[in-house]
């Protein structure tokens, strides 16, 4: 019996026979010099392969009709294959070079992927694999290279692999996969997202598990503990089977919480909101019993459309607001950097040495105010269809809020002059996700209508840890005293200013994190829609006094009342 430790990507316990996917073979890219008279033939071959793979993606898309997440993957791939900016760059570079079209395509794919990996944004970093995956398929066709066929995976298998390409995830909807065990992969990758959506236990970042596992081995994937067990002994196996039965029973019980309000054992009430990135996810949030939308990540919309006009934005925001009715919907303005998957002509591409600290989020919007005006116009136009709140990301200084609010005021004036209906009283708030914001939160409270604490970036910036860097990832600790005290400071001064405060980072969806936040005084938590019932059940098991004592211990004080941390 061998146990491998990793990172939990999807909760639950899965049991089955391992199916080991062989590590992707490296394709050999020809670097030979071509003659001038070969150029036309080379480009024709590229166009033919591009059309062939586009047709295959269209077929894949038709095969997952009705599956929102899978459809989004193949829609994104189709857009990438037809992206005029990328294809134009490939053609210009090819025409200036004397290398084969395979070599130029490989180089350009790597260049764009590296920009995404260094974007400082988890979602964008994961999309680097997308561009390598889809144009890798074009390269395979050009080279007549035939890698492993994912369709060989049987029903009931536990997939064991070094990594899974996004296009390989189609197998998750076609087979009854018992679990996923990978050596690589991020929690926000397509594989991780789909595993959670389908309820497939998954553990990533397990060192060398493919060298020990063999196809046919019995394997247990424990997504709760973040570990996998190969060839468990009879006692361990029996215990696992018992846990699976309990897991199924618990899942059935959680459904009862969809219609129940969130509250502690002694009646302290909470609002449990949903984090979403697409219009369709709003419907899932409503089904799961969300009290509203705590974070609508609009950058996802910009990444899925070649052009995302004011009218397209308006329709998307209107759709979400109408779906949620009178429930609050907090929509965050564009939180992205200068990279190709936000293909807007108004946004210049910046090659930055440290994009995490660079021109992103509110900084990018203020540097390109026309983009912000367009988004605010769409948001205000949609505001009459529901309960809208607008939020600015990555604020570090009060001047940024004042500038953003000035632009919002100008937009309201223009809409009024045009006779366009809108709600002039839409709350304008900020994300507290930097130490600078948390420490000056008393000043920011004077220009904000609400606060939403983004624990992901707050932890990353406070601890000086890149979550994508495996060598320092263990230092990323949302429950570190420094992070908790910054959160506590935000709560104290936000409460004194009578501002609504919520938490929309991953900390709100983790058991210990949610309990400590509740104990610190947070009454509004935003998370993945699928975790809302679980969190309701968690809160119902405790009194508010128990949670406050837990939080006091975490921040190193005896009594939370009135404490100030600096």
C-alpha positions as a Python dict, from the first residue, in 0.01 Angstrom:
ca = {
    (1, 'X'): (0, 0, 0),
    (2, 'X'): (148, 334, -113),
    (3, 'X'): (10, 677, -16),
    (4, 'X'): (78, 989, -224),
    (5, 'X'): (12, 1339, -92),
    (6, 'X'): (-106, 1622, -315),
    (7, 'X'): (-344, 1917, -342),
    (8, 'X'): (-719, 1867, -330),
    (9, 'X'): (-884, 1993, -650),
    (10, 'X'): (-1227, 1837, -596),
    (11, 'X'): (-1368, 1699, -272),
    (12, 'X'): (-1499, 1350, -214),
    (13, 'X'): (-1363, 996, -216),
    (14, 'X'): (-1334, 791, -533),
    (15, 'X'): (-1249, 422, -563),
    (16, 'X'): (-1169, 228, -879),
    (17, 'X'): (-910, 74, -1107),
    (18, 'X'): (-630, 301, -1223),
    (19, 'X'): (-600, 384, -1590),
    (20, 'X'): (-256, 537, -1642),
    (21, 'X'): (-239, 780, -1933),
    (22, 'X'): (107, 776, -2085),
    (23, 'X'): (303, 1099, -2067),
    (24, 'X'): (264, 1303, -2383),
    (25, 'X'): (539, 1231, -2628),
    (26, 'X'): (734, 1534, -2742),
    (27, 'X'): (671, 1620, -3102),
    (28, 'X'): (978, 1699, -3311),
    (29, 'X'): (953, 2040, -3475),
    (30, 'X'): (1144, 2067, -3807),
    (31, 'X'): (1380, 2366, -3806),
    (32, 'X'): (1501, 2337, -4163),
    (33, 'X'): (1528, 2637, -4394),
    (34, 'X'): (1266, 2649, -4669),
    (35, 'X'): (1301, 2789, -5020),
    (36, 'X'): (1090, 3084, -5138),
    (37, 'X'): (887, 2864, -5371),
    (38, 'X'): (786, 2641, -5076),
    (39, 'X'): (618, 2923, -4887),
    (40, 'X'): (280, 2901, -5059),
    (41, 'X'): (261, 2522, -5017),
    (42, 'X'): (362, 2546, -4653),
    (43, 'X'): (90, 2802, -4577),
    (44, 'X'): (-172, 2596, -4765),
    (45, 'X'): (-84, 2296, -4546),
    (46, 'X'): (-128, 2510, -4236),
    (47, 'X'): (-469, 2634, -4356),
    (48, 'X'): (-580, 2279, -4431),
    (49, 'X'): (-479, 2155, -4083),
    (50, 'X'): (-644, 2457, -3923),
    (51, 'X'): (-972, 2381, -4102),
    (52, 'X'): (-950, 2012, -4013),
    (53, 'X'): (-902, 2078, -3641),
    (54, 'X'): (-1174, 2346, -3647),
    (55, 'X'): (-1414, 2088, -3790),
    (56, 'X'): (-1316, 1840, -3518),
    (57, 'X'): (-1374, 2103, -3246),
    (58, 'X'): (-1716, 2182, -3397),
    (59, 'X'): (-1795, 1810, -3378),
    (60, 'X'): (-1675, 1795, -3017),
    (61, 'X'): (-1893, 2097, -2937),
    (62, 'X'): (-2199, 1926, -3085),
    (63, 'X'): (-2119, 1617, -2877),
    (64, 'X'): (-2136, 1807, -2546),
    (65, 'X'): (-2447, 2010, -2623),
    (66, 'X'): (-2620, 2102, -2299),
    (67, 'X'): (-2301, 2073, -2092),
    (68, 'X'): (-2220, 2436, -2009),
    (69, 'X'): (-1857, 2400, -1900),
    (70, 'X'): (-1757, 2153, -2170),
    (71, 'X'): (-1927, 2369, -2432),
    (72, 'X'): (-1736, 2674, -2310),
    (73, 'X'): (-1406, 2488, -2353),
    (74, 'X'): (-1472, 2400, -2715),
    (75, 'X'): (-1625, 2740, -2791),
    (76, 'X'): (-1305, 2899, -2657),
    (77, 'X'): (-1097, 2662, -2871),
    (78, 'X'): (-1300, 2750, -3178),
    (79, 'X'): (-1243, 3120, -3110),
    (80, 'X'): (-870, 3061, -3067),
    (81, 'X'): (-849, 2872, -3396),
    (82, 'X'): (-1016, 3166, -3569),
    (83, 'X'): (-849, 3449, -3376),
    (84, 'X'): (-741, 3698, -3647),
    (85, 'X'): (-484, 3861, -3417),
    (86, 'X'): (-297, 3538, -3341),
    (87, 'X'): (-326, 3399, -3694),
    (88, 'X'): (-218, 3732, -3839),
    (89, 'X'): (87, 3734, -3614),
    (90, 'X'): (173, 3379, -3725),
    (91, 'X'): (137, 3473, -4093),
    (92, 'X'): (344, 3792, -4063),
    (93, 'X'): (622, 3611, -3880),
    (94, 'X'): (616, 3321, -4128),
    (95, 'X'): (638, 3556, -4428),
    (96, 'X'): (944, 3728, -4278),
    (97, 'X'): (1114, 3399, -4192),
    (98, 'X'): (1278, 3117, -4384),
    (99, 'X'): (1164, 2849, -4133),
    (100, 'X'): (888, 2590, -4173),
    (101, 'X'): (531, 2683, -4082),
    (102, 'X'): (541, 2418, -3806),
    (103, 'X'): (839, 2590, -3647),
    (104, 'X'): (677, 2936, -3661),
    (105, 'X'): (346, 2807, -3520),
    (106, 'X'): (528, 2630, -3237),
    (107, 'X'): (731, 2943, -3151),
    (108, 'X'): (427, 3172, -3155),
    (109, 'X'): (220, 2932, -2945),
    (110, 'X'): (498, 2917, -2685),
    (111, 'X'): (533, 3296, -2688),
    (112, 'X'): (162, 3357, -2624),
    (113, 'X'): (145, 3080, -2364),
    (114, 'X'): (436, 3230, -2169),
    (115, 'X'): (263, 3569, -2160),
    (116, 'X'): (-45, 3405, -2010),
    (117, 'X'): (158, 3208, -1755),
    (118, 'X'): (321, 3532, -1639),
    (119, 'X'): (0, 3735, -1634),
    (120, 'X'): (-37, 3722, -1254),
    (121, 'X'): (-395, 3599, -1297),
    (122, 'X'): (-482, 3239, -1204),
    (123, 'X'): (-749, 3207, -1471),
    (124, 'X'): (-524, 3343, -1746),
    (125, 'X'): (-231, 3129, -1634),
    (126, 'X'): (-446, 2819, -1674),
    (127, 'X'): (-548, 2935, -2024),
    (128, 'X'): (-185, 2900, -2133),
    (129, 'X'): (-249, 2526, -2145),
    (130, 'X'): (-552, 2589, -2368),
    (131, 'X'): (-356, 2763, -2642),
    (132, 'X'): (-83, 2495, -2629),
    (133, 'X'): (-346, 2223, -2642),
    (134, 'X'): (-549, 2345, -2937),
    (135, 'X'): (-261, 2461, -3157),
    (136, 'X'): (-76, 2147, -3049),
    (137, 'X'): (-352, 1956, -3227),
    (138, 'X'): (-288, 2164, -3540),
    (139, 'X'): (85, 2088, -3512),
    (140, 'X'): (12, 1716, -3468),
    (141, 'X'): (-189, 1717, -3789),
    (142, 'X'): (83, 1907, -3977),
    (143, 'X'): (346, 1662, -3854),
    (144, 'X'): (126, 1351, -3894),
    (145, 'X'): (192, 1286, -3525),
    (146, 'X'): (-57, 1064, -3339),
    (147, 'X'): (-53, 1092, -2957),
    (148, 'X'): (-254, 885, -2707),
    (149, 'X'): (-633, 867, -2766),
    (150, 'X'): (-820, 965, -2448),
    (151, 'X'): (-1124, 765, -2566),
    (152, 'X'): (-945, 448, -2448),
    (153, 'X'): (-1029, 534, -2084),
    (154, 'X'): (-1304, 292, -1966),
    (155, 'X'): (-1610, 355, -1747),
    (156, 'X'): (-1545, 356, -1374),
    (157, 'X'): (-1173, 423, -1407),
    (158, 'X'): (-955, 647, -1195),
    (159, 'X'): (-749, 854, -1436),
    (160, 'X'): (-380, 871, -1338),
    (161, 'X'): (-165, 1102, -1549),
    (162, 'X'): (115, 1354, -1548),
    (163, 'X'): (-142, 1612, -1663),
    (164, 'X'): (-460, 1629, -1870),
    (165, 'X'): (-501, 1860, -2166),
    (166, 'X'): (-826, 2060, -2165),
    (167, 'X'): (-943, 1881, -2481),
    (168, 'X'): (-899, 1550, -2298),
    (169, 'X'): (-1163, 1653, -2044),
    (170, 'X'): (-1439, 1556, -2286),
    (171, 'X'): (-1393, 1205, -2143),
    (172, 'X'): (-1526, 1328, -1807),
    (173, 'X'): (-1873, 1374, -1955),
    (174, 'X'): (-1865, 1052, -2158),
    (175, 'X'): (-1746, 806, -1892),
    (176, 'X'): (-1835, 748, -1528),
    (177, 'X'): (-1493, 852, -1401),
    (178, 'X'): (-1436, 750, -1037),
    (179, 'X'): (-1149, 990, -968),
    (180, 'X'): (-856, 1187, -1108),
    (181, 'X'): (-496, 1175, -984),
    (182, 'X'): (-246, 1406, -1156),
    (183, 'X'): (117, 1501, -1108),
    (184, 'X'): (46, 1852, -1240),
    (185, 'X'): (-257, 2078, -1261),
    (186, 'X'): (-406, 2378, -1086),
    (187, 'X'): (-724, 2406, -883),
    (188, 'X'): (-857, 2665, -1131),
    (189, 'X'): (-770, 2456, -1438),
    (190, 'X'): (-1042, 2321, -1666),
    (191, 'X'): (-984, 1974, -1523),
    (192, 'X'): (-1029, 2103, -1167),
    (193, 'X'): (-1339, 2304, -1254),
    (194, 'X'): (-1501, 2014, -1438),
    (195, 'X'): (-1413, 1765, -1165),
    (196, 'X'): (-1594, 1983, -911),
    (197, 'X'): (-1891, 2037, -1142),
    (198, 'X'): (-1927, 1663, -1207),
    (199, 'X'): (-1857, 1568, -846),
    (200, 'X'): (-1544, 1368, -940),
    (201, 'X'): (-1287, 1348, -656),
    (202, 'X'): (-954, 1485, -775),
    (203, 'X'): (-606, 1531, -630),
    (204, 'X'): (-328, 1715, -816),
    (205, 'X'): (45, 1781, -766),
    (206, 'X'): (135, 1425, -660),
    (207, 'X'): (503, 1369, -722),
    (208, 'X'): (586, 1073, -948),
    (209, 'X'): (259, 884, -898),
    (210, 'X'): (263, 777, -1266),
    (211, 'X'): (591, 596, -1205),
    (212, 'X'): (434, 381, -932),
    (213, 'X'): (79, 329, -1054),
    (214, 'X'): (-1, 69, -1317),
    (215, 'X'): (-320, 33, -1517),
    (216, 'X'): (-545, -205, -1325),
    (217, 'X'): (-414, -118, -978),
    (218, 'X'): (-682, -46, -718),
    (219, 'X'): (-660, 321, -625),
    (220, 'X'): (-841, 548, -379),
    (221, 'X'): (-860, 922, -454),
    (222, 'X'): (-932, 1115, -135),
    (223, 'X'): (-1018, 1469, -242),
    (224, 'X'): (-1097, 1565, 116),
    (225, 'X'): (-753, 1479, 254),
    (226, 'X'): (-563, 1556, -68),
    (227, 'X'): (-409, 1210, -102),
    (228, 'X'): (-423, 895, -311),
    (229, 'X'): (-366, 535, -202),
    (230, 'X'): (-241, 264, -437),
    (231, 'X'): (-329, -100, -370),
    (232, 'X'): (-492, -41, -29),
    (233, 'X'): (-502, -332, 216),
    (234, 'X'): (-838, -492, 304),
    (235, 'X'): (-897, -285, 619),
    (236, 'X'): (-818, 44, 445),
    (237, 'X'): (-1039, -55, 152),
    (238, 'X'): (-1332, -144, 378),
    (239, 'X'): (-1298, 189, 558),
    (240, 'X'): (-1296, 371, 225),
    (241, 'X'): (-1611, 194, 105),
    (242, 'X'): (-1784, 294, 428),
    (243, 'X'): (-1681, 657, 376),
    (244, 'X'): (-1820, 654, 21),
    (245, 'X'): (-2160, 538, 149),
    (246, 'X'): (-2153, 815, 411),
    (247, 'X'): (-2049, 1064, 143),
    (248, 'X'): (-2349, 975, -75),
    (249, 'X'): (-2581, 1005, 223),
    (250, 'X'): (-2435, 1344, 316),
    (251, 'X'): (-2476, 1475, -41),
    (252, 'X'): (-2845, 1382, -31),
    (253, 'X'): (-2887, 1558, 305),
    (254, 'X'): (-2721, 1877, 181),
    (255, 'X'): (-2990, 1926, -83),
    (256, 'X'): (-3230, 2012, 201),
    (257, 'X'): (-3029, 2331, 268),
    (258, 'X'): (-3104, 2476, -76),
    (259, 'X'): (-3426, 2629, 54),
    (260, 'X'): (-3308, 2702, 409),
    (261, 'X'): (-3162, 3037, 521),
    (262, 'X'): (-2800, 3041, 635),
    (263, 'X'): (-2775, 3073, 1013),
    (264, 'X'): (-2581, 2951, 1315),
    (265, 'X'): (-2727, 2710, 1568),
    (266, 'X'): (-2836, 3004, 1786),
    (267, 'X'): (-2991, 3205, 1502),
    (268, 'X'): (-2724, 3449, 1377),
    (269, 'X'): (-2811, 3500, 1012),
    (270, 'X'): (-2574, 3508, 715),
    (271, 'X'): (-2592, 3586, 346),
    (272, 'X'): (-2430, 3320, 129),
    (273, 'X'): (-2358, 3453, -216),
    (274, 'X'): (-2213, 3295, -530),
    (275, 'X'): (-1898, 3367, -728),
    (276, 'X'): (-1967, 3333, -1100),
    (277, 'X'): (-1786, 3393, -1427),
    (278, 'X'): (-2061, 3332, -1682),
    (279, 'X'): (-2426, 3413, -1731),
    (280, 'X'): (-2521, 3044, -1707),
    (281, 'X'): (-2363, 3010, -1362),
    (282, 'X'): (-2619, 3255, -1223),
    (283, 'X'): (-2887, 2993, -1286),
    (284, 'X'): (-2680, 2732, -1100),
    (285, 'X'): (-2638, 2977, -811),
    (286, 'X'): (-3012, 3027, -789),
    (287, 'X'): (-3070, 2650, -792),
    (288, 'X'): (-2817, 2601, -511),
    (289, 'X'): (-2997, 2851, -288),
    (290, 'X'): (-2764, 3151, -321),
    (291, 'X'): (-2881, 3476, -161),
    (292, 'X'): (-2732, 3666, -454),
    (293, 'X'): (-2412, 3707, -654),
    (294, 'X'): (-2116, 3827, -449),
    (295, 'X'): (-1871, 3835, -739),
    (296, 'X'): (-1934, 3832, -1113),
    (297, 'X'): (-1589, 3809, -1277),
    (298, 'X'): (-1651, 4000, -1600),
    (299, 'X'): (-1307, 3919, -1747),
    (300, 'X'): (-1439, 3571, -1831),
    (301, 'X'): (-1686, 3733, -2071),
    (302, 'X'): (-1412, 3931, -2243),
    (303, 'X'): (-1204, 3616, -2286),
    (304, 'X'): (-1484, 3422, -2451),
    (305, 'X'): (-1568, 3682, -2715),
    (306, 'X'): (-1346, 3812, -2992),
    (307, 'X'): (-1517, 4149, -2945),
    (308, 'X'): (-1727, 4236, -2644),
    (309, 'X'): (-1919, 4551, -2727),
    (310, 'X'): (-2126, 4768, -2496),
    (311, 'X'): (-2441, 4603, -2629),
    (312, 'X'): (-2304, 4251, -2571),
    (313, 'X'): (-2202, 4347, -2218),
    (314, 'X'): (-2541, 4504, -2151),
    (315, 'X'): (-2723, 4186, -2255),
    (316, 'X'): (-2499, 3967, -2035),
    (317, 'X'): (-2539, 4188, -1726),
    (318, 'X'): (-2914, 4225, -1787),
    (319, 'X'): (-2950, 3847, -1815),
    (320, 'X'): (-2778, 3786, -1479),
    (321, 'X'): (-2975, 4061, -1304),
    (322, 'X'): (-3306, 3930, -1437),
    (323, 'X'): (-3211, 3575, -1339),
    (324, 'X'): (-3145, 3681, -978),
    (325, 'X'): (-3455, 3901, -949),
    (326, 'X'): (-3438, 4127, -642),
    (327, 'X'): (-3132, 3947, -502),
    (328, 'X'): (-2810, 4154, -500),
    (329, 'X'): (-2565, 4110, -785),
    (330, 'X'): (-2212, 4249, -741),
    (331, 'X'): (-2038, 4288, -1076),
    (332, 'X'): (-1663, 4352, -1077),
    (333, 'X'): (-1515, 4573, -1346),
    (334, 'X'): (-1254, 4417, -1572),
    (335, 'X'): (-976, 4248, -1373),
    (336, 'X'): (-716, 4155, -1633),
    (337, 'X'): (-373, 4244, -1764),
    (338, 'X'): (-236, 4316, -2109),
    (339, 'X'): (-259, 3975, -2276),
    (340, 'X'): (-407, 3826, -2590),
    (341, 'X'): (-713, 3659, -2437),
    (342, 'X'): (-867, 4001, -2376),
    (343, 'X'): (-865, 4093, -2747),
    (344, 'X'): (-977, 4456, -2718),
    (345, 'X'): (-820, 4711, -2948),
    (346, 'X'): (-837, 4973, -2671),
    (347, 'X'): (-610, 4767, -2445),
    (348, 'X'): (-243, 4767, -2537),
    (349, 'X'): (-34, 4456, -2478),
    (350, 'X'): (241, 4505, -2222),
    (351, 'X'): (535, 4268, -2183),
    (352, 'X'): (601, 4306, -1811),
    (353, 'X'): (875, 4139, -1609),
    (354, 'X'): (640, 4103, -1312),
    (355, 'X'): (278, 4122, -1433),
    (356, 'X'): (148, 4041, -1084),
    (357, 'X'): (271, 4385, -977),
    (358, 'X'): (201, 4551, -1311),
    (359, 'X'): (-74, 4716, -1512),
    (360, 'X'): (-381, 4515, -1418),
    (361, 'X'): (-734, 4552, -1276),
    (362, 'X'): (-827, 4911, -1176),
    (363, 'X'): (-484, 5033, -1292),
    (364, 'X'): (-550, 4902, -1642),
    (365, 'X'): (-902, 5047, -1649),
    (366, 'X'): (-782, 5392, -1542),
    (367, 'X'): (-500, 5377, -1796),
    (368, 'X'): (-765, 5304, -2063),
    (369, 'X'): (-1068, 5502, -1938),
    (370, 'X'): (-1268, 5447, -2258),
    (371, 'X'): (-1286, 5075, -2182),
    (372, 'X'): (-1407, 5153, -1829),
    (373, 'X'): (-1664, 5404, -1962),
    (374, 'X'): (-1800, 5144, -2203),
    (375, 'X'): (-1831, 4885, -1928),
    (376, 'X'): (-1993, 5131, -1687),
    (377, 'X'): (-2241, 5239, -1955),
    (378, 'X'): (-2344, 4875, -2005),
    (379, 'X'): (-2368, 4821, -1628),
    (380, 'X'): (-2579, 5132, -1563),
    (381, 'X'): (-2808, 5050, -1856),
    (382, 'X'): (-2862, 4703, -1707),
    (383, 'X'): (-2913, 4841, -1355),
    (384, 'X'): (-3288, 4890, -1403),
    (385, 'X'): (-3333, 4513, -1440),
    (386, 'X'): (-3221, 4409, -1092),
    (387, 'X'): (-3031, 4483, -773),
    (388, 'X'): (-2688, 4586, -904),
    (389, 'X'): (-2368, 4675, -716),
    (390, 'X'): (-2048, 4772, -901),
    (391, 'X'): (-1706, 4683, -761),
    (392, 'X'): (-1355, 4806, -851),
    (393, 'X'): (-1067, 4553, -814),
    (394, 'X'): (-712, 4578, -678),
    (395, 'X'): (-745, 4922, -521),
    (396, 'X'): (-431, 5048, -347),
    (397, 'X'): (-500, 5420, -313),
    (398, 'X'): (-797, 5647, -249),
    (399, 'X'): (-716, 5845, -565),
    (400, 'X'): (-799, 5539, -778),
    (401, 'X'): (-1147, 5520, -629),
    (402, 'X'): (-1205, 5891, -680),
    (403, 'X'): (-1099, 5869, -1046),
    (404, 'X'): (-1319, 5564, -1108),
    (405, 'X'): (-1616, 5733, -939),
    (406, 'X'): (-1560, 6047, -1147),
    (407, 'X'): (-1578, 5839, -1465),
    (408, 'X'): (-1895, 5674, -1331),
    (409, 'X'): (-2043, 6018, -1267),
    (410, 'X'): (-1961, 6125, -1623),
    (411, 'X'): (-2126, 5810, -1758),
    (412, 'X'): (-2441, 5878, -1555),
    (413, 'X'): (-2450, 6233, -1691),
    (414, 'X'): (-2416, 6114, -2050),
    (415, 'X'): (-2689, 5850, -2010),
    (416, 'X'): (-2922, 6105, -1853),
    (417, 'X'): (-2861, 6346, -2141),
    (418, 'X'): (-2938, 6066, -2388),
    (419, 'X'): (-3258, 5980, -2208),
    (420, 'X'): (-3140, 5627, -2130),
    (421, 'X'): (-3302, 5479, -1816),
    (422, 'X'): (-3067, 5375, -1535),
    (423, 'X'): (-3050, 5355, -1156),
    (424, 'X'): (-2842, 5654, -1037),
    (425, 'X'): (-2804, 5505, -688),
    (426, 'X'): (-2611, 5188, -776),
    (427, 'X'): (-2363, 5129, -488),
    (428, 'X'): (-1996, 5162, -589),
    (429, 'X'): (-1761, 4953, -378),
    (430, 'X'): (-1408, 4819, -380),
    (431, 'X'): (-1222, 4495, -333),
    (432, 'X'): (-985, 4496, -37),
    (433, 'X'): (-717, 4262, -166),
    (434, 'X'): (-391, 4443, -98),
    (435, 'X'): (-216, 4530, 228),
    (436, 'X'): (-223, 4895, 115),
    (437, 'X'): (-603, 4889, 101),
    (438, 'X'): (-642, 4703, 432),
    (439, 'X'): (-411, 4939, 620),
    (440, 'X'): (-577, 5254, 480),
    (441, 'X'): (-927, 5112, 493),
    (442, 'X'): (-1048, 5394, 721),
    (443, 'X'): (-976, 5641, 440),
    (444, 'X'): (-1116, 5417, 168),
    (445, 'X'): (-1438, 5389, 369),
    (446, 'X'): (-1502, 5758, 302),
    (447, 'X'): (-1528, 5701, -75),
    (448, 'X'): (-1678, 5348, -86),
    (449, 'X'): (-2032, 5216, -49),
    (450, 'X'): (-1919, 4865, 44),
    (451, 'X'): (-1612, 4643, 85),
    (452, 'X'): (-1550, 4295, -51),
    (453, 'X'): (-1239, 4125, 82),
    (454, 'X'): (-1052, 3926, -184),
    (455, 'X'): (-854, 3681, 25),
    (456, 'X'): (-671, 3521, -269),
    (457, 'X'): (-469, 3826, -371),
    (458, 'X'): (-461, 3963, -16),
    (459, 'X'): (-281, 3647, 96),
    (460, 'X'): (-53, 3638, -207),
    (461, 'X'): (56, 4000, -175),
    (462, 'X'): (83, 3995, 204),
    (463, 'X'): (289, 3676, 215),
    (464, 'X'): (490, 3760, -96),
    (465, 'X'): (408, 3416, -237),
    (466, 'X'): (332, 3322, -597),
    (467, 'X'): (61, 3056, -577),
    (468, 'X'): (166, 2917, -915),
    (469, 'X'): (521, 2849, -791),
    (470, 'X'): (524, 2498, -645),
    (471, 'X'): (848, 2559, -453),
    (472, 'X'): (690, 2829, -235),
    (473, 'X'): (322, 2729, -253),
    (474, 'X'): (328, 2583, 103),
    (475, 'X'): (394, 2938, 230),
    (476, 'X'): (60, 3052, 85),
    (477, 'X'): (-152, 3052, 402),
    (478, 'X'): (-485, 3236, 418),
    (479, 'X'): (-496, 3173, 792),
    (480, 'X'): (-158, 3332, 859),
    (481, 'X'): (-178, 3584, 1143),
    (482, 'X'): (-74, 3872, 916),
    (483, 'X'): (-357, 3800, 671),
    (484, 'X'): (-616, 3753, 945),
    (485, 'X'): (-521, 4078, 1114),
    (486, 'X'): (-555, 4270, 788),
    (487, 'X'): (-899, 4115, 744),
    (488, 'X'): (-986, 4205, 1104),
    (489, 'X'): (-874, 4565, 1048),
    (490, 'X'): (-1095, 4590, 739),
    (491, 'X'): (-1393, 4458, 935),
    (492, 'X'): (-1340, 4700, 1227),
    (493, 'X'): (-1314, 5017, 1020),
    (494, 'X'): (-1575, 4906, 766),
    (495, 'X'): (-1820, 4838, 1048),
    (496, 'X'): (-1746, 5176, 1210),
    (497, 'X'): (-1833, 5341, 878),
    (498, 'X'): (-2155, 5133, 856),
    (499, 'X'): (-2042, 4975, 529),
    (500, 'X'): (-2158, 4630, 417),
    (501, 'X'): (-1860, 4390, 415),
    (502, 'X'): (-1835, 4055, 241),
    (503, 'X'): (-1559, 3808, 156),
    (504, 'X'): (-1540, 3670, -198),
    (505, 'X'): (-1203, 3489, -190),
    (506, 'X'): (-1150, 3114, -165),
    (507, 'X'): (-1112, 3145, 214),
    (508, 'X'): (-1490, 3195, 238),
    (509, 'X'): (-1555, 2851, 89),
    (510, 'X'): (-1314, 2654, 311),
    (511, 'X'): (-1448, 2518, 639),
    (512, 'X'): (-1196, 2665, 881),
    (513, 'X'): (-1178, 2987, 682),
    (514, 'X'): (-1556, 3034, 678),
    (515, 'X'): (-1582, 2972, 1054),
    (516, 'X'): (-1303, 3219, 1139),
    (517, 'X'): (-1449, 3484, 907),
    (518, 'X'): (-1789, 3438, 1073),
    (519, 'X'): (-1627, 3470, 1414),
    (520, 'X'): (-1449, 3789, 1308),
    (521, 'X'): (-1783, 3947, 1223),
    (522, 'X'): (-1835, 3874, 853),
    (523, 'X'): (-2202, 3806, 777),
    (524, 'X'): (-2176, 3782, 400),
    (525, 'X'): (-1969, 3507, 234),
    (526, 'X'): (-1936, 3449, -141),
    (527, 'X'): (-1820, 3120, -292),
    (528, 'X'): (-1863, 2863, -569),
    (529, 'X'): (-2237, 2786, -606),
    (530, 'X'): (-2176, 2416, -536),
    (531, 'X'): (-2038, 2495, -188),
    (532, 'X'): (-2332, 2702, -61),
    (533, 'X'): (-2530, 2414, 90),
    (534, 'X'): (-2215, 2272, 250),
    (535, 'X'): (-2144, 2608, 415),
    (536, 'X'): (-2503, 2642, 536),
    (537, 'X'): (-2473, 2303, 700),
    (538, 'X'): (-2140, 2403, 857),
    (539, 'X'): (-2275, 2726, 1011),
    (540, 'X'): (-2579, 2545, 1146),
    (541, 'X'): (-2353, 2322, 1358),
    (542, 'X'): (-2207, 2610, 1565),
    (543, 'X'): (-2315, 2899, 1784),
    (544, 'X'): (-2181, 3246, 1713),
    (545, 'X'): (-2001, 3241, 2050),
    (546, 'X'): (-1809, 2928, 1944),
    (547, 'X'): (-1709, 3091, 1617),
    (548, 'X'): (-1598, 3413, 1789),
    (549, 'X'): (-1376, 3218, 2029),
    (550, 'X'): (-1223, 3031, 1737),
    (551, 'X'): (-1154, 3360, 1556),
    (552, 'X'): (-1010, 3528, 1867),
    (553, 'X'): (-765, 3243, 1907),
    (554, 'X'): (-667, 3267, 1540),
    (555, 'X'): (-583, 3639, 1562),
    (556, 'X'): (-408, 3604, 1897),
    (557, 'X'): (-645, 3794, 2127),
    (558, 'X'): (-873, 3696, 2413),
    (559, 'X'): (-1167, 3910, 2307),
    (560, 'X'): (-1250, 4036, 1958),
    (561, 'X'): (-1466, 4326, 2072),
    (562, 'X'): (-1322, 4661, 1962),
    (563, 'X'): (-972, 4535, 1892),
    (564, 'X'): (-753, 4727, 1649),
    (565, 'X'): (-456, 4554, 1495),
    (566, 'X'): (-214, 4838, 1429),
}
